[in-house]
């Protein structure tokens, strides 16, 4: 496995002034930007990197250098790999807008700005008399980065320090997310994301986590300006004894074990200062108890149970270990891991059935919250259910089911900043910092 940790640069002078940066290299880190870069360095200090790549633009290179100095200070053996600058990590090229205030762009280019917000892949600018599609060009640039870098680092761990746009494009091209969803992934200053590649370019890849900001002292990423919608915190239940053993549980109603209750308690402490307006859970024991433990700090919130959020029915696989499933249903586990959308569980469900019921439940939750003007709620469900929801909000199909990791007790953050008619934004995914283990998800992988 090749592990890639992606970091956005620290706060820059143009960030504070709300100017479009693009590829202009005038902007440098603020004092806060340098401080937060140090916090990233400390958060990453226990990791040994085989290579470090940075955009050559000052704000990213400064961030990379600060991280590198922290790694060097904390290195007990050989010094960390040097920082290499890479042109393919340059920020999105917006030549007509660079250096302008966002408000000026809105006023001077109202139609282009509308296209940028609603259909970013269609935005075009003239560069030296030629048509330039900034978002499409950025995605091609990201693909070239992966195609060149991954063969060099098979089985290694690398650090990439880039920008908001290129980081979104790197994650999107790895997972197959359309450029039309450019604004659907958040990348906060000094946020950390983790991608795991099973092999080279276009081999299976997993987004382990996205936009972690807890090392900066934040619980959750801040809401975007002009947020008019709802925020949902998607939580996976705590560990069960069958999770720990690697036994398939599906719709067998296995309760939390002691570690699962501890994970739920840690999630409760993590979210206790977040103002919650509503809470929804699968009716099964493990998510229901997880939700009830979280709500001990929110006694005014009533828990609603939604049957559509139940875990996938594994049918005749339920209660069995992988070795037993392989003996009784040879080759089916491999198909489940490689072509999950094509698998019908014997006497159980297929992913399309889970997809339909989870989507219906999710849409109902979002629409009810928007109708009632509720701001923030938690939705506690299961591994398979959560993964289908994540695929849906990013415009992916059931074949992308394994692209997302969901740890026991993990929290993901999904915003609808423009209400139901606007695209949802994945603000953060699979936050597990509150469970210990630092940047990586150390929860038991477990069966579904």
C-alpha positions as CSV (number, residue, x, y, z in Angstrom):
1,X,0.0,0.0,0.0
2,X,1.2,3.5,-0.9
3,X,0.0,6.1,1.7
4,X,-0.3,9.7,0.6
5,X,-0.9,12.5,3.2
6,X,-2.2,15.6,1.5
7,X,-1.9,19.0,3.3
8,X,-3.2,22.4,2.3
9,X,-0.9,25.4,3.0
10,X,-1.4,27.6,6.1
11,X,-3.4,30.8,6.1
12,X,-1.9,33.3,3.6
13,X,-2.1,37.1,3.3
14,X,-4.5,36.8,0.3
15,X,-6.7,34.4,2.3
16,X,-7.2,37.0,5.0
17,X,-7.8,39.7,2.4
18,X,-10.3,37.4,0.5
19,X,-8.4,37.8,-2.7
20,X,-8.2,35.2,-5.5
21,X,-4.7,33.7,-5.4
22,X,-4.5,31.2,-8.2
23,X,-0.9,31.0,-9.4
24,X,0.1,34.5,-8.3
25,X,3.1,34.2,-5.9
26,X,2.7,37.4,-4.0
27,X,0.8,35.8,-1.1
28,X,2.8,34.5,1.8
29,X,1.9,32.9,5.1
30,X,0.5,35.0,7.9
31,X,1.7,34.6,11.5
32,X,-1.3,32.2,12.1
33,X,-0.4,30.3,8.9
34,X,3.2,29.7,10.2
35,X,1.8,28.8,13.7
36,X,-0.6,26.3,12.2
37,X,2.1,24.8,9.9
38,X,4.1,24.1,13.1
39,X,1.0,22.3,14.5
40,X,0.9,20.1,11.4
41,X,4.6,19.3,11.8
42,X,3.9,18.2,15.4
43,X,0.9,16.1,14.3
44,X,3.0,14.4,11.6
45,X,6.2,14.1,13.6
46,X,5.8,10.4,14.4
47,X,5.5,9.5,10.7
48,X,8.5,8.6,8.5
49,X,8.1,10.0,5.0
50,X,9.9,8.5,2.1
51,X,9.3,11.7,0.0
52,X,7.9,15.2,0.5
53,X,6.4,17.1,-2.5
54,X,5.4,20.7,-2.4
55,X,3.9,23.3,-4.8
56,X,6.7,25.8,-5.7
57,X,4.4,28.8,-4.7
58,X,5.6,30.5,-1.6
59,X,2.7,29.9,0.7
60,X,2.9,26.1,0.1
61,X,6.7,25.9,0.1
62,X,6.8,27.8,3.4
63,X,4.3,25.4,4.9
64,X,6.3,22.4,3.7
65,X,9.6,23.8,5.0
66,X,8.1,24.4,8.5
67,X,6.7,20.9,8.5
68,X,10.1,19.6,7.4
69,X,11.9,21.4,10.2
70,X,9.5,19.9,12.8
71,X,10.1,16.4,11.3
72,X,13.9,17.0,11.5
73,X,13.7,18.1,15.1
74,X,11.7,15.0,16.0
75,X,13.7,12.5,13.9
76,X,15.5,10.0,16.1
77,X,17.1,8.1,13.2
78,X,17.8,9.3,9.7
79,X,16.8,12.8,8.7
80,X,13.5,13.3,6.9
81,X,13.4,13.2,3.1
82,X,14.0,16.7,1.5
83,X,11.2,18.9,0.2
84,X,11.0,18.6,-3.6
85,X,8.9,21.2,-5.5
86,X,6.6,20.0,-8.2
87,X,5.0,22.1,-10.9
88,X,2.0,19.7,-11.0
89,X,1.1,20.9,-7.5
90,X,0.6,24.5,-8.6
91,X,-2.7,26.0,-7.7
92,X,-5.6,26.4,-10.2
93,X,-4.8,28.9,-12.9
94,X,-7.3,31.8,-12.9
95,X,-5.3,34.5,-14.8
96,X,-8.3,36.9,-15.3
97,X,-9.1,37.0,-11.6
98,X,-5.8,36.6,-9.8
99,X,-5.1,39.3,-7.2
100,X,-8.7,40.6,-7.3
101,X,-11.0,40.6,-4.2
102,X,-13.7,38.0,-4.4
103,X,-16.4,40.8,-4.3
104,X,-14.7,42.5,-7.2
105,X,-14.8,39.3,-9.3
106,X,-18.6,38.9,-8.5
107,X,-19.2,42.5,-9.7
108,X,-16.9,42.6,-12.7
109,X,-17.6,39.0,-14.0
110,X,-21.1,38.2,-12.7
111,X,-21.9,35.6,-15.3
112,X,-18.5,33.9,-15.1
113,X,-18.7,33.9,-11.3
114,X,-22.2,32.3,-11.5
115,X,-20.7,29.5,-13.8
116,X,-17.8,29.1,-11.4
117,X,-20.2,28.5,-8.5
118,X,-22.8,26.4,-10.2
119,X,-21.0,24.5,-13.0
120,X,-17.2,25.1,-12.4
121,X,-16.2,22.6,-15.1
122,X,-17.7,25.0,-17.7
123,X,-15.7,28.1,-16.6
124,X,-13.4,29.3,-19.4
125,X,-10.9,32.2,-19.8
126,X,-8.9,33.4,-22.7
127,X,-5.1,32.9,-22.2
128,X,-2.9,34.3,-25.0
129,X,-5.9,34.1,-27.3
130,X,-6.6,30.4,-26.5
131,X,-9.5,29.0,-24.6
132,X,-8.6,27.8,-21.1
133,X,-10.8,25.7,-18.8
134,X,-9.2,26.2,-15.4
135,X,-11.0,23.3,-13.5
136,X,-10.6,20.8,-16.4
137,X,-6.9,21.7,-16.8
138,X,-6.4,21.3,-13.0
139,X,-7.9,17.8,-13.0
140,X,-5.6,16.8,-15.9
141,X,-2.7,18.2,-14.0
142,X,-3.7,16.1,-10.9
143,X,-3.9,13.0,-13.1
144,X,-0.4,13.6,-14.4
145,X,0.9,14.0,-10.9
146,X,-0.5,10.6,-9.9
147,X,0.7,8.9,-13.0
148,X,4.3,10.2,-12.5
149,X,4.6,10.0,-8.7
150,X,2.9,6.7,-7.8
151,X,5.2,4.4,-9.7
152,X,8.2,5.9,-7.9
153,X,6.8,5.2,-4.4
154,X,5.2,1.8,-4.4
155,X,4.6,0.7,-0.8
156,X,5.9,4.0,0.6
157,X,4.5,7.0,2.6
158,X,4.7,10.4,1.0
159,X,3.6,13.9,2.0
160,X,2.1,16.4,-0.5
161,X,1.7,20.1,0.4
162,X,-0.5,21.9,-2.0
163,X,-3.5,24.3,-2.3
164,X,-7.2,24.2,-2.0
165,X,-7.9,23.6,-5.7
166,X,-5.2,21.2,-6.5
167,X,-5.8,19.2,-3.4
168,X,-9.5,18.8,-4.3
169,X,-8.4,17.7,-7.8
170,X,-5.9,15.2,-6.4
171,X,-8.6,13.6,-4.2
172,X,-11.2,13.8,-7.0
173,X,-9.1,12.2,-9.7
174,X,-8.0,9.4,-7.4
175,X,-11.6,8.5,-6.5
176,X,-13.2,9.3,-9.9
177,X,-15.2,12.3,-8.6
178,X,-16.4,14.6,-11.5
179,X,-15.0,18.1,-12.0
180,X,-18.6,19.3,-11.7
181,X,-18.3,18.5,-7.9
182,X,-15.2,20.7,-7.6
183,X,-16.8,22.7,-4.8
184,X,-18.1,19.6,-3.0
185,X,-14.8,18.8,-1.2
186,X,-13.6,21.2,1.5
187,X,-9.8,21.7,2.0
188,X,-9.2,24.0,5.1
189,X,-5.9,25.8,5.6
190,X,-3.6,23.2,7.2
191,X,-6.2,20.5,6.9
192,X,-4.9,16.9,6.5
193,X,-6.3,14.2,4.2
194,X,-5.1,10.6,3.8
195,X,-5.3,8.5,0.6
196,X,-4.3,4.8,0.5
197,X,-3.4,3.4,-3.0
198,X,-3.4,-0.4,-3.3
199,X,-1.0,-0.2,-6.3
200,X,-0.5,2.3,-9.1
201,X,-2.7,4.8,-10.9
202,X,-6.3,3.5,-11.4
203,X,-5.7,0.6,-9.0
204,X,-8.2,0.5,-6.0
205,X,-7.8,3.5,-3.7
206,X,-9.3,4.4,-0.3
207,X,-9.9,7.8,1.2
208,X,-9.0,7.0,4.8
209,X,-9.8,10.5,6.0
210,X,-10.3,14.0,4.6
211,X,-9.8,17.5,5.9
212,X,-8.8,16.7,9.5
213,X,-8.4,20.0,11.5
214,X,-8.4,18.7,15.1
215,X,-4.6,19.2,15.4
216,X,-5.4,23.0,15.0
217,X,-7.7,23.0,18.0
218,X,-10.9,22.8,15.9
219,X,-13.6,20.4,16.6
220,X,-15.1,20.6,13.1
221,X,-14.3,22.7,10.0
222,X,-16.0,26.1,10.2
223,X,-19.1,26.8,8.2
224,X,-18.7,28.6,4.8
225,X,-19.7,32.2,4.5
226,X,-23.3,32.7,3.6
227,X,-24.2,29.2,4.8
228,X,-28.0,29.0,4.6
229,X,-28.6,25.3,4.9
230,X,-28.1,22.4,7.3
231,X,-25.0,20.5,8.6
232,X,-25.2,16.8,9.2
233,X,-22.7,14.9,11.3
234,X,-22.6,11.3,10.0
235,X,-21.3,8.9,12.6
236,X,-20.6,5.2,12.5
237,X,-21.5,3.2,15.6
238,X,-18.9,2.1,18.1
239,X,-17.2,-1.3,18.0
240,X,-19.1,-4.6,18.7
241,X,-17.6,-7.9,19.7
242,X,-18.3,-9.2,16.2
243,X,-16.4,-6.2,14.7
244,X,-13.4,-7.1,16.8
245,X,-13.6,-10.8,15.9
246,X,-14.1,-10.0,12.2
247,X,-17.5,-11.8,12.1
248,X,-20.1,-10.5,9.6
249,X,-23.0,-9.1,11.5
250,X,-25.3,-7.3,9.0
251,X,-28.8,-7.1,10.4
252,X,-28.1,-9.4,13.4
253,X,-28.6,-7.0,16.3
254,X,-25.2,-7.2,18.0
255,X,-24.8,-4.6,20.8
256,X,-21.7,-2.4,21.5
257,X,-18.9,-4.0,23.4
258,X,-17.0,-2.1,26.2
259,X,-14.6,-0.6,23.7
260,X,-17.5,0.5,21.5
261,X,-19.1,2.2,24.5
262,X,-15.8,3.9,25.2
263,X,-15.6,5.0,21.6
264,X,-19.1,6.4,21.7
265,X,-18.3,8.2,25.0
266,X,-15.2,9.8,23.3
267,X,-17.4,10.8,20.4
268,X,-19.8,12.3,22.9
269,X,-17.1,14.4,24.6
270,X,-15.8,15.4,21.1
271,X,-19.2,16.7,20.1
272,X,-20.5,18.0,23.4
273,X,-19.9,21.7,22.6
274,X,-21.5,21.4,19.2
275,X,-25.0,22.8,19.2
276,X,-27.3,19.9,18.0
277,X,-30.8,20.5,16.9
278,X,-31.8,17.0,15.9
279,X,-30.6,13.4,16.0
280,X,-31.5,10.4,13.8
281,X,-30.2,6.8,14.1
282,X,-30.7,3.4,12.6
283,X,-33.0,1.4,15.0
284,X,-30.4,-1.3,15.5
285,X,-28.8,-1.7,19.0
286,X,-25.2,-0.6,18.1
287,X,-26.0,2.8,16.4
288,X,-28.9,3.5,18.8
289,X,-26.7,3.1,21.9
290,X,-24.0,5.1,20.2
291,X,-26.4,8.0,19.6
292,X,-27.9,7.8,23.1
293,X,-24.4,8.1,24.6
294,X,-23.6,11.1,22.4
295,X,-26.9,12.7,23.3
296,X,-26.2,12.6,27.1
297,X,-24.7,16.1,26.6
298,X,-27.7,17.2,24.5
299,X,-30.7,16.3,26.7
300,X,-33.1,18.6,24.8
301,X,-32.6,16.6,21.6
302,X,-35.0,13.7,20.9
303,X,-33.6,10.7,19.0
304,X,-35.6,9.6,15.9
305,X,-35.1,6.1,14.5
306,X,-35.1,5.6,10.7
307,X,-35.5,2.1,9.4
308,X,-33.9,3.0,6.1
309,X,-30.5,3.5,7.9
310,X,-30.2,-0.2,8.9
311,X,-27.1,-2.1,8.0
312,X,-26.9,-4.2,4.8
313,X,-28.5,-7.6,5.2
314,X,-25.7,-10.1,4.5
315,X,-28.2,-12.9,4.5
316,X,-26.6,-16.3,4.9
317,X,-23.2,-14.7,5.5
318,X,-24.3,-13.2,8.8
319,X,-22.7,-14.7,11.9
320,X,-19.8,-16.2,9.8
321,X,-16.1,-15.5,9.6
322,X,-14.5,-14.8,6.2
323,X,-12.9,-18.3,6.1
324,X,-16.4,-19.9,6.6
325,X,-17.9,-17.6,3.9
326,X,-15.1,-18.6,1.5
327,X,-15.7,-22.3,2.1
328,X,-19.5,-22.1,1.6
329,X,-19.6,-19.5,-1.1
330,X,-16.2,-19.8,-2.9
331,X,-15.1,-16.6,-4.8
332,X,-18.0,-14.5,-3.6
333,X,-15.9,-12.6,-0.9
334,X,-13.4,-11.6,-3.6
335,X,-16.3,-10.3,-5.8
336,X,-17.7,-8.4,-2.8
337,X,-14.3,-6.7,-2.4
338,X,-13.8,-5.9,-6.1
339,X,-17.2,-5.5,-7.7
340,X,-19.5,-4.9,-4.8
341,X,-22.3,-3.4,-6.9
342,X,-22.6,-6.8,-8.7
343,X,-23.0,-8.9,-5.6
344,X,-26.3,-10.3,-4.4
345,X,-26.0,-11.5,-0.8
346,X,-27.5,-15.0,-0.5
347,X,-30.9,-14.6,1.1
348,X,-29.9,-11.0,1.8
349,X,-29.6,-7.6,0.0
350,X,-27.6,-6.1,-2.8
351,X,-26.0,-2.7,-2.7
352,X,-28.7,-1.2,-4.9
353,X,-31.4,-2.0,-2.3
354,X,-29.3,-0.5,0.5
355,X,-28.6,2.5,-1.8
356,X,-32.3,3.1,-2.4
357,X,-33.5,2.9,1.2
358,X,-30.5,4.9,2.6
359,X,-30.9,7.6,0.0
360,X,-34.6,7.9,0.7
361,X,-33.9,8.1,4.5
362,X,-31.1,10.7,4.0
363,X,-33.1,12.9,1.7
364,X,-36.0,12.8,4.2
365,X,-33.7,13.8,7.0
366,X,-32.2,16.7,5.0
367,X,-35.5,18.0,3.7
368,X,-37.1,17.9,7.1
369,X,-34.2,19.8,8.7
370,X,-34.4,22.4,6.0
371,X,-38.1,22.8,6.2
372,X,-37.9,23.3,10.0
373,X,-34.8,25.6,9.7
374,X,-32.7,23.2,11.8
375,X,-29.0,24.0,11.7
376,X,-27.0,20.9,12.9
377,X,-27.9,17.2,13.5
378,X,-26.3,13.8,13.9
379,X,-27.1,10.8,11.9
380,X,-25.7,7.5,13.4
381,X,-25.6,4.5,11.2
382,X,-23.4,1.7,9.9
383,X,-20.4,1.1,7.7
384,X,-22.2,0.1,4.5
385,X,-25.0,2.6,5.0
386,X,-22.6,5.5,5.5
387,X,-20.5,4.5,2.5
388,X,-23.5,4.5,0.2
389,X,-24.5,8.0,1.5
390,X,-20.9,9.3,0.9
391,X,-21.0,7.9,-2.6
392,X,-24.3,9.6,-3.3
393,X,-23.4,13.1,-2.0
394,X,-20.2,13.1,-4.2
395,X,-22.0,11.9,-7.3
396,X,-20.4,8.4,-7.3
397,X,-22.0,5.1,-8.0
398,X,-22.2,1.9,-5.9
399,X,-19.0,0.6,-7.6
400,X,-17.1,3.3,-5.5
401,X,-18.4,1.7,-2.3
402,X,-14.9,0.7,-1.1
403,X,-13.3,4.1,-1.8
404,X,-14.3,5.4,1.7
405,X,-13.2,4.3,5.1
406,X,-15.6,4.5,8.1
407,X,-14.0,3.7,11.5
408,X,-16.0,2.8,14.5
409,X,-17.0,6.0,16.3
410,X,-15.8,8.2,13.4
411,X,-17.5,11.5,12.4
412,X,-18.0,12.9,8.9
413,X,-19.3,16.4,8.2
414,X,-21.7,17.1,5.3
415,X,-23.1,20.6,4.7
416,X,-25.9,21.8,2.4
417,X,-24.8,25.4,2.3
418,X,-27.3,26.5,-0.4
419,X,-30.2,24.3,0.8
420,X,-31.6,21.3,-1.1
421,X,-31.1,22.8,-4.6
422,X,-27.4,23.3,-4.1
423,X,-24.8,20.5,-4.1
424,X,-23.8,19.1,-0.7
425,X,-20.2,19.7,0.6
426,X,-18.1,17.1,2.3
427,X,-16.4,19.2,4.8
428,X,-14.5,16.4,6.6
429,X,-14.6,12.6,6.5
430,X,-13.8,9.9,9.0
431,X,-12.5,12.1,11.8
432,X,-11.0,9.7,14.4
433,X,-8.7,12.1,16.3
434,X,-10.9,11.9,19.4
435,X,-10.4,8.1,19.5
436,X,-6.6,8.3,19.7
437,X,-4.1,7.2,17.2
438,X,-3.3,10.7,15.8
439,X,-3.6,11.3,12.0
440,X,-4.4,7.7,11.1
441,X,-7.6,5.7,11.8
442,X,-6.6,3.1,14.4
443,X,-10.1,1.7,14.9
444,X,-10.5,-2.0,14.1
445,X,-11.4,-2.5,10.5
446,X,-13.8,-5.2,11.3
447,X,-16.4,-6.8,9.1
448,X,-19.5,-4.8,8.1
